[in-house]
Amino acid sequence: MPTGAIRSYMQTGGKHGRALYHPGLKAMVFAGGDWHTTQRQYEDGNGVGSEIWALNVLGDAWTLLRPFCVPGEPSPGRPDTVGWALDLKLDPSDPLRNDPLGRAVMTPGFYFISQGSVPGCGQSEGLGGYTFGFSSKKFTGPDATAGLPPPPSGWGGDTGASYGLVDPVGDEYARVRNGPTLERLNLGKKTWSVQRLSNGNPNWNPVPNRAQLVIDVKGRALYWLDAWSAPRALIKINLSNGAVTSIPLPPQYAPPAGGDHEVYLVFDPGNRVVLVPNNADMGAAPLKGLGIYHVDTGRWEWEAVPAAVTGSVWGFDEGAGALIGIGKRVQPFAYFLYKYAAGPPTSTPSPPPPR
């Protein structure tokens, strides 16, 4: 990571961040979370997720897309845990979806404005769903102003659903909230559908609000981790019929330190594997290992991970073909890359060279 003045996302570590890959920018784009930004005069390290950074992994090049505070502009009110997803559909008939570079969707989660906290820089802050235009580099919102009406039960705050994604085939924004329920917003029609989820056990209470949600677009399925039930499981939701399948995790999997900790998951579409960076405490200690689930065969692998590797934000860079972990909360600060190699384990995550 860079040193000195802030020149990257979570340069000195952090937590609760979110990542997406933008193919047009050829970059990972980061938002959300608790960390120190380029504008320390306005923040205390909490709820600073309106500062947006892009990383070209292949070039190890950082670009600031939006600072934390922009006076006079709309902004989500100190976003912390958020849904953060890429919507690339262009609709000439919809003025909210006409950005040639697309937009990112940001939804609560938890915004510190709900506790009355704002940075005081003169931007117009609110609570609700926002979009971030990649050409304008501006937020639009909240809620209906951005084409994101709240779900029938409201956004739900920190204990509702703090991850989200876009299904480009269904043209939907999806999230799984405590209940558990699957909420799907049709981005064109701007209407929600809600499904109560069941794995056949009437006592099932998986508490998914802190579980990272991923999508297998080709296989038409969502995945997330149920780290609290017995047995602990990878949950698959069939997007075509809503069926739920519980896939037991490998015995090596170690649960998070507590129910308020995030549970990470990443999908590698090229190798068609779900990656489980087994992080027990959101980037403060080494990973317990890396689980690898083959969605087409149902086979698990488990790899050991070097002791230096940890992070609190995980995603997949489709340009580099690699898992990325960032937000390490202990020195030396770094981000880490991992490329899956089929067959017996032949590679492990390693940090980029020092810089």
N, C-alpha and C positions, 0 to 999 in steps of 0.2 A: 504494500500500500504506500501511497505518497507520505511524505513527512512534512512537518512545518505547517503552514497555513492550509486550511481545509481545501482539498482539491479532488475529493472523491466522496462517494456515499459510505457512511459508517467508517470513516478513515481511522477513528480510534475506537472502533467497536460499537455495539448497540444490540437492540433486540426489537422484535415485533415488526421487522421490515417485510416488504413484499417485492417480488420480482416477476417480470414478464419478458419474453423475447419479442423484439420487433424486427421482422425480416427486412423491411424497407430501410431501416436505420442500421441493420446488421449489428444490433446491440441489445444487451440486456438493459432494461429500464427499471429502476428501483424507486420505490415510494414507501410511505408509511413508517411507523416505528418511533423508537426512542434513541436518540444519538445527538451528536453535536454538529451543527450545520455551518454554513458560511456566514451566518448572521447570529453570532453568539449573543449580541446585545439584545436580541428579542426572545431568547429561549433559555430553558434550564436543562435541556437534554431530553425532555419528555414531550411526546405528541408533536413531532416536527415533520410529519410525513408529507407535508405539502411542498417540501424541497425535492425536486425530481432530478435524478442523475441517470445518465446513460453510459454504459461501458462497452466499448468494442473489445471483446476478449482477445481476438486474434492479434490486435495491435496494442493491447494493454493501454488503451486510450480512454480517458474519462471526459465527458462533456456535461456541464451543468445546463439542464433544460429549463429549470425554473428555480429561483431561490425560495427560501422559506416564506418570506414576506414580500409582497408587491403592493405598495400603497394604491388604494383606489380600485383594486381588482377583486372579483369574487374568489373565494377560497373555502375549501372545507375547514372547519374550525378546529385546528390543531389535531389532525388525524393521527391516531396511534395504530391499533389493530384495524385493518381495513381489508375489504375485498378489492383486488387490483387486477384488472383483466383487459385484454386487447380486443377491440372491436374494429375490424378493418373494412366492414361493409360500406360501400358507397351507395347512397340513395338520393339521386338528384331531386326527388320530390320532398325530401325531409331535410330542412335546413340544419338540423342537429347532426346529420350524418353525411356531410358533404366535404369533409376534410380529406384531401387526397392521400395523406399519410395516416389517416385513421384517427382513432381516439382511444384513450384508456378510460375504463369505468372504475370509479372509486366509490365504495359504499361502506357505511358503518357495519361492524365493529364499534370501536370506542373512539370518540372524539373528546378531547379535553374541554371543548366548549360546553359540553353537557354538564360540566361542573363549574361553569362560569369563567373559564380561563381562556384568554385571548392574548396574543403577543403585543398588541398595542402599537402596531406599525401603520395602522390606517387602512388595511385591506378589509374588504367586506366579507366577514366569516359567517358560516351557517352550519347547520346540522342536517345531514341527509346525503343523498346520492349526488355525485358530481361526475362530470367527464372532463378529461384533459385532452385538448386538441394538439396533435403533434406538429401541425403547421403553425398554428397561432401561438402555441406554448402558453395557453391560458386555460383556466378552469371555467366551466359553465355549471350552474346549479344554484340552489339545490333542488333535488327531486324532479318535479314535472318540468321545471325550467331546463333540465338536462335530458328530458325524455326518460326519466327513471322514477316513476311513481313508487312510493313505498309499498312493500308487500302487505297483504291483508292484515297481518299481525304486527305491522310496523317493522322497522329495521332491527330492533331488539337489543341494541347495545352490545357490550362486551360479551354477554352470555347468550347472545342470539346466534350470529354466524359471523366469524371474523375472517373468513376466506371466501373467495368467489372466483368464477371463471366464465369465459364466453365459449359457447358451442357454436362454431361458425356454420355448421351444417343446419342446425335447428334454428339459427339466428336467435339464440337465447342467452341470457345471463343466468347462471345457476349458482345456488348456494345451499348448503346443508346446515340447518340450525338445530339447536337442542329440541328434543321432542321424542324421536328425531323426525324432522320433516325435510323434504326436498322442495325448494322454491325455485320456480323457473319463470323468468320474465321474458316474454316475447319482445325483442327490441324494436321490431317493426310496428306491431300492434299495440305495444306498451301495456300489455295485460299480463297478469300473473296466473300461474297454475300452481297448486300446492298439493303435495302427496305425503301422506303419513307413511313412514318407512317401517317395515317389519321384516325380521329375519326368521319368523316363525316362533320365536320365544316371546310370550306375552310380558315377561319381566325385563325385556331388553331395554337398557338405558345407557347408550354408548357415549353420551356427552360429547358431541362432535364439534362444538363451537370453536375449539382451538386446533382442529385437525385440518391440515392442508389438503385441499381438494385438487385432483388432477383429472384430465380427460384423455381418453383414447378415442380420438375423433374417428379413425377408421373402424375401430371395433364398436363404436357407439356405446361407450360405457364411461362412467365416473368411478373413481376410486378414492378412498380415504381410510385412515387407520382408526380402528377402535382399540385404543390402548388400555381400556379400563375394564372390559368384560372378560369373562372366562369361558373359553380361551380367548386371548387377545387375537385380533383378526384384521386382515385387510378386507375392507368392505367394497364390493362391486355393485354398482347400480346400473342395470340395463336401461339405456335411455329410450329404447323402443317400447318396452312394456312395463318399466318400473320395477322389475324383479330385483330382489336383493339377495346377494350371495355373500356368506361369511367364509373367508379363506384363512385358516389358522396360520399365524406367523411362525417363523422358525423358532426353535427353542432358545436360540442365542439372543433373541430380542429382549432388551431391557426397557422397562417402562420409564416415562419421564418422572422427574422428582416430585411433581405435584400436579393436581388437576388444573392449575392455572398456567401450566407450561404448554408451549406449542408442540405439535406433533407433525413432523415433516415428511413430505412425500414428493417425488418428482417422476415424470414420465419421459422416457426416451423413445420417441416415435420411430426412429430409424431401426433400432434393435428390438423395438416392441417389448420393452421391459419397464416395470415399475421399480424405481430405486427408493430404498428406505435408508436414508442417513440416520442411523440410530443414535440420536443426540438426546441425552437425558436431562440437560439443564440449559438449553437455549444458548449454546456457544461459550460457556464458561469452563468446559472440560472436554477432553478428547471424545470423539465418537466411540461408541461401543462396538461398532462394526457397520457394514453396509449390506443390507438385504437386497436381493435382486430377484424379482418375480417375473417370469415369462408368461405374458398374458395369453398367448396362443396355445401353450402346452401345459400350463399350470405348474411348472417346475420352479422351485426355489434354489437360489445359490446364496452363500454367505461369504463375504470377504472381510479379512482383517484390514484395519486402517492404521496408518502411521500415527504415532502419538501426537504429532503437531496439528493434526487436522481437527478442526471444529468450526462451527458457524451457527448463526441464528437466522439466516435467510438462505433459502435453497431454491434453485430453479434449473432450467435446462436451456443451454445456448445451442440452438439448432444450427447456427453457422459453424460453430466449433465442434458440434457433435459431442458436447460435454456437459456433465453435471457441474454446477458452480455452487460453492458455498462461501458466504461472506458474513460479516458481522461477528467475527471472532472477538470475544470480550476480554481476552488476556493477551499480553504482549508475548512475542512480536506480532503485531497486527498484520493480517494477510488475507487474501482470498485463495480458494483452492479449486482445482479442476480435476475431473475424473472422466476418463473415456472407457466405456465398457468394451471388453474384448471377449468374444464368444469362446466357449470352451473352459478349460481350467483357468483359475485366476492367473493372469499374467501381468496385471498392472494395478496400481493402487494410487489414491489421490496424492498429489504433491503440490506444494505451493509454487506460484510463479517465482522466477528468480528475484533476488533482492533488488530494490530500487529506491 
